[in-house]
């Protein structure tokens, strides 16, 4: 067995778990429109960190580092964009909670 297999395997498994960790939050925000408890500052720092990790991956020519951090950037960036949109709507006097539209009332 190649000596570089184990570190690569551990890196791939860690990347999968790290990337997947954003999926439940993204689904909750997407489905329920619930952004109220999300920290904008935390996601700004997270998006910045993933951008730097991608740069690092390019510099060391590591496909797993570039791939998993790009996926994590996409997921966390999506959450951040939904949070920013929610905050802008709330500030403008729109919805005060979440992103979801109020149910239509018809007769």
N, C-alpha and C positions, 0 to 999 in steps of 0.2 A: 504494500500500500504506500502510495506517495506521501511523503512527510508533510506536504502542503495541503493535503486533503482535509485534515481535521480542522485547522484554522478557517479554511474556506467554508466548510460545512457549518461550523459554529457561527460564522459571520452571516451566512444565508439564513439560518434559523433565527438569529437575533434580528436580522433585517425584516423577516416576515412578521415576527411578533411586534416589533417597533412600529412598522407600517400599519398593521392591523389595529393597533391600539387607538387609532383615530377614527376607525369605521363606526363604532357605536355612537360616538358623539356626532359625527356627520349625519348619520341616519336619524338621530333624534332631532337635530336641528332641521333637517330636510323635511321629515314627516310631521313633526309637531310645531315647527316654527318657534321653538323655545330657545331664545338667545339670551335671555335676561341674566342668567348666572354665569355666562361665559366671560372670561377676562380678556378684554381686547389687548391689554399690555402683554399678557402671557403668550397669546398667539402671535403678536408682533415679534417677540423675542424668539419664539419657536420657528417662525418662518425665516427669520434672519439666520438662525443656527443651521437650519437645513440648507439654506443657500450657501453658507460657508462650508458645510460638509460636502456638498456637491463640488464646490471649487477644490476642496482638498482631494476628493476622489479623482478629479481630472488631473490634478498635479501629480498624484502617485499612480495614475493609470489603473484605478481599481473599479472594475465594472460593478461589483456588488455595492460598494459605497455610493457610486453615482446612481445606480438603479433604485435602491431602497430609499435613499434620501430624496430622490426626485419624486417617487411615489408619495412619500410622507409630506413633501412640500406641497404637492397637489392636493392632498387631503386636508392638511392643516390650513393651507391657503384658502381652500373653499370655505372652511368654517369661518375663517377671519373675514372673508368677503361677505358672507351672510350676516355676521355680527355687525360689520360696518354698515351694511344696507339697513339692518334693523335699527341701529342707532340713529341713522340719518332720517328714517321714517318717523321714529319716535320724537326726534327733535323738531321735525316739521309739523308735528301734531297728528301724525298718522297713528298707526297701531302702537299701543303702549307696551304690549307684550308679544313676543314671537313674531314670526314672519307670515303665519297662516292668515288667509283672508277670512273674514267673518262669514258664516254660512248664509247663503241667500235665503231670504224669506219670501216665499211665493204663495200665491193663493190658487 
